[in-house]
Amino acid sequence: MENNFTDFLIELTNISPRRGINEQKAAQSIKKYLTEAGVDFTTQEFETIIPDIKKAELYADGEKIPCLGASFVSGHIDNKATIVNATGPNVQNPMIIFNPVSLGVCLQQFKKYPAVTINRDSVIQLIMANNIKGEVIVEDFKFISQNILVGNTSNPENIVFAHYDSLIGGALDNGGAVDVLYQLITDDKNLLINNLFVFIGSEEESTSSEDGLWGFNIFDKKYHELLLSCKKVIVLDGVGIGKPKFVSNHIDWVFGVDRDMDKISPKVLWMQNDQTIVMKYYHSDLDTISILKTEHLNEAKELLLSEIS
């Protein structure tokens, strides 16, 4: 089936990565399209600090290894650095990280020690190298992020979230989900009577919240009672590459607030695609609009509609 992406999704994914200034550009794009569609919205503005990678390089016996900076702090990488599986335990020293299931250079998370992340295909070369040399330079970057709220902010039956920021790429994570919300909102504005749709900013890891989910906690500060009183909390994260489904496990990967999670988490649903496929692309420069399918985005829209109607 031929893809027929919306102008909204094309423009959003052309803003990449959506961090810092680019996150602000993405928010302006979302608000522009909502305004053009005659949809009212409110915003929550808040300060966010992110690690801004100024330099990241790695050499094995003089040969440059493709890498990305993956730490909150600056520092040097040498033979004493630990080569770490991204899905394994943390270590307390400089790291060279790889994601064994990713096809690209995956920036899965930031570390508190100097770190770079590499493609899995570079691991053996580094293990065999006599001389490893690298450096990461990081500076804090402060900007104003925002959550964009559409619909019922008084007593919604359901609250539906999709974050619009991205570390790298940002089509599967999470432009497709943002597009699904936008399409649903503009297709049937009656849904705004009983539902609240939230485009979340600053979901990815940041200096403000090293575990991520900063925008969710900002939302919670003002709208905590809505999270307690609503029937369902629905999070769309990582859709458009396969058939969508709802799950209720590993919710902490995509949603979390500091208060009353024992009361909120039982009603949280995560709409996702098969994670074995998602993990091949997410948080890498392979996460482009070319891997999405209009068919699967439409399936996600219909599945969400059936859950909140």
C-alpha positions in Angstrom: 0.0 0.0 0.0 1.3 3.4 -1.0 2.0 5.8 1.9 0.1 9.0 2.0 1.5 10.9 5.0 -0.2 14.1 6.3 1.5 17.4 5.8 1.5 17.6 9.6 3.7 14.5 10.0 6.0 15.4 7.2 6.7 18.8 8.7 7.1 17.4 12.2 9.6 14.8 11.2 11.5 17.3 9.1 12.3 18.9 12.5 14.9 16.5 13.8 16.1 15.9 16.4 13.4 17.7 18.4 15.5 18.9 21.4 16.1 22.4 22.7 15.4 24.9 19.9 14.1 22.2 17.6 11.6 21.1 20.3 10.4 24.7 20.4 10.0 24.6 16.6 8.1 21.4 16.8 5.7 22.9 19.4 5.1 25.9 17.2 4.4 23.6 14.2 1.8 21.6 16.3 0.1 24.7 17.5 0.0 26.2 13.9 -1.8 23.1 12.6 -4.2 23.1 15.5 -5.0 26.7 14.9 -5.5 26.2 11.2 -7.9 23.4 12.0 -9.9 25.6 14.3 -8.9 23.6 17.4 -8.5 25.5 20.7 -5.6 24.5 23.0 -3.8 25.7 26.2 -0.1 25.3 27.0 2.0 24.7 30.0 5.4 26.3 29.7 8.3 25.1 31.8 12.1 25.3 32.0 14.1 22.3 30.8 17.8 21.7 30.9 19.3 19.1 28.5 22.8 17.8 27.9 24.0 19.5 24.7 26.7 17.3 23.1 29.3 19.6 21.6 31.8 16.9 20.7 31.8 13.1 20.6 34.6 11.1 19.0 36.1 7.7 19.3 39.2 6.1 17.7 40.4 2.5 17.6 44.0 2.2 16.7 43.7 5.5 14.9 40.5 4.6 12.9 37.5 6.7 13.6 34.5 4.8 15.0 31.0 6.3 14.4 29.6 7.3 17.8 27.3 9.6 19.6 27.7 11.4 22.9 25.8 9.6 25.6 26.5 11.2 29.0 25.5 14.1 31.1 29.2 15.0 31.8 32.3 15.6 29.7 35.4 13.4 29.8 37.9 11.2 28.0 37.4 7.7 26.8 40.4 5.3 26.7 41.4 1.6 27.1 40.1 1.7 30.7 36.5 2.4 29.5 34.0 -0.4 29.9 32.3 -1.7 26.8 28.7 -1.9 28.0 25.6 -3.6 26.6 22.9 -1.0 26.7 20.4 -3.4 28.2 22.9 -4.5 30.9 23.8 -3.1 34.3 25.4 0.3 34.7 29.1 0.8 35.7 30.7 3.7 37.5 33.4 4.7 35.0 33.7 5.9 31.4 31.7 3.7 29.0 31.4 2.7 25.4 27.8 1.6 24.9 26.2 -0.6 22.3 22.6 -1.7 21.8 22.7 -5.3 20.6 19.3 -5.2 18.9 19.6 -1.8 17.2 20.6 -1.6 13.5 22.1 1.8 14.0 24.0 3.9 16.6 21.4 3.9 19.3 21.4 6.7 21.9 19.3 4.6 24.4 20.1 6.7 27.5 22.5 9.2 29.0 25.0 8.2 31.7 26.4 10.0 34.7 30.0 9.1 33.6 31.7 10.0 30.3 30.2 7.8 27.6 29.7 7.4 23.9 27.4 4.9 22.1 28.4 2.9 19.0 26.9 0.5 16.5 27.0 -3.1 17.5 29.2 -3.8 14.5 32.0 -1.8 16.0 32.2 -3.8 19.2 34.7 -6.5 18.1 37.0 -3.8 16.5 37.1 -2.0 19.8 37.7 -5.2 21.8 40.7 -6.1 19.6 42.1 -2.5 19.5 45.4 -1.8 21.2 44.7 1.9 21.6 41.3 3.4 22.3 41.0 7.1 22.4 37.9 9.3 22.5 36.3 12.3 24.1 32.8 13.7 24.8 32.2 17.3 25.6 28.8 18.3 27.1 27.3 21.6 28.1 24.0 22.2 29.7 21.4 23.9 27.5 18.4 25.7 29.1 15.2 26.3 27.2 11.5 26.7 27.6 9.5 23.6 26.8 5.8 23.2 26.8 2.9 20.7 27.0 0.0 21.4 24.6 -3.4 20.5 26.0 -6.5 20.0 23.8 -10.0 19.2 25.0 -11.5 18.8 28.4 -9.3 20.1 31.2 -12.0 20.0 33.9 -13.3 16.4 34.1 -12.1 14.3 31.2 -13.1 10.6 31.1 -9.8 9.8 29.4 -6.4 11.5 29.1 -4.4 10.6 26.0 -0.7 11.5 25.8 1.9 11.5 23.0 5.3 13.1 23.4 6.7 15.2 20.5 10.3 15.6 21.5 13.0 13.3 20.2 16.6 12.4 20.8 17.5 11.4 17.3 15.3 10.9 14.2 11.9 11.0 15.8 9.4 9.4 13.3 8.6 6.2 15.1 9.6 7.8 18.4 7.3 9.6 18.4 6.1 11.6 15.4 3.7 8.9 14.3 1.9 8.9 17.6 1.7 12.7 17.6 0.2 12.5 14.1 -2.4 10.0 15.2 -3.6 12.4 18.0 -3.6 15.3 15.6 -5.7 13.4 13.0 -8.2 12.1 15.6 -8.7 15.5 17.1 -9.2 17.2 13.8 -11.4 14.4 12.3 -13.9 14.5 15.1 -13.9 17.5 17.4 -16.8 16.0 19.5 -14.1 13.8 21.1 -12.8 17.0 22.8 -16.0 17.1 25.0 -15.1 14.1 27.2 -11.4 13.6 26.5 -8.2 15.5 27.1 -5.3 15.1 24.5 -1.9 16.2 25.6 1.2 16.7 23.4 4.0 16.2 25.9 7.3 18.1 25.7 10.6 17.0 27.3 9.7 13.3 27.7 13.2 12.1 26.8 16.0 12.1 29.3 17.3 15.5 30.4 19.4 17.1 33.0 16.1 18.3 34.6 15.0 14.7 34.9 17.7 12.1 34.3 15.2 9.3 34.0 13.1 11.3 31.5 9.3 12.0 31.7 9.9 15.6 32.8 6.9 16.9 30.8 4.6 14.3 32.5 5.6 15.5 36.0 5.0 19.1 34.9 1.5 18.1 33.8 1.0 16.3 37.1 1.9 19.4 39.1 -1.2 21.2 37.8 -3.5 18.4 36.8 -2.9 15.7 39.3 -6.5 15.5 40.3 -7.4 14.7 36.7 -5.0 11.8 36.6 -6.7 10.4 39.7 -10.3 11.0 38.6 -10.2 10.0 34.9 -11.2 6.5 33.8 -8.2 5.8 31.5 -4.7 7.2 30.9 -3.6 6.3 27.4 0.0 6.8 26.2 0.9 6.4 22.5 4.6 5.8 22.1 6.2 4.0 19.1 3.4 3.4 16.6 3.4 3.4 12.8 5.7 0.5 12.0 3.4 -2.4 12.7 0.0 -3.4 14.0 -0.8 -1.5 17.1 -1.9 -3.0 20.4 -2.5 -1.9 24.0 -0.3 -3.3 26.8 -0.3 -2.6 30.6 3.2 -3.8 31.4 6.4 -1.8 31.5 4.4 1.3 31.8 7.3 3.0 33.5 9.1 3.1 30.1 6.7 5.6 28.7 4.8 7.2 31.7 5.4 8.2 35.2 4.7 10.9 37.8 6.1 11.5 41.3 2.8 11.1 43.1 0.2 8.3 43.6 1.5 6.0 40.8 -0.1 3.1 42.8 -3.5 4.7 42.1 -2.8 5.8 38.6 -0.8 3.0 37.0 -3.6 0.4 37.1 -5.6 2.5 34.5 -2.7 3.3 32.2 -2.6 1.7 28.8 0.3 2.0 26.4 -0.4 1.8 22.7 2.7 0.4 21.1 4.1 -1.7 18.2 6.1 -4.9 18.5 9.1 -3.8 20.6 11.5 -6.2 18.8 10.9 -4.1 15.7 10.8 -0.7 17.3 14.2 -1.3 19.1 15.9 -1.8 15.7 15.4 1.8 14.8 14.5 3.9 17.8 16.9 6.6 19.2 19.0 6.3 16.0 19.3 8.2 12.7 17.4 5.2 11.1 14.2 6.5 12.8 12.9 8.4 9.8 9.5 8.7 8.1 10.6 6.1 5.6 10.1 3.3 8.1 6.5 4.3 8.9 3.4 3.1 7.1 0.2 5.0 6.6 -1.8 1.8 7.0 -0.4 1.3 10.5 -1.0 4.9 11.5 -4.6 4.5 10.5 -4.8 1.3 12.5 -3.5 3.2 15.5 -6.1 5.9 15.0 -9.0 3.4 14.8 -7.7 1.5 17.8 -7.5 4.7 19.9 -11.0 5.8 18.8 -12.5 2.4 19.8 -10.9 2.8 23.3 -12.1 6.3 24.0 -15.5 6.3 22.3 
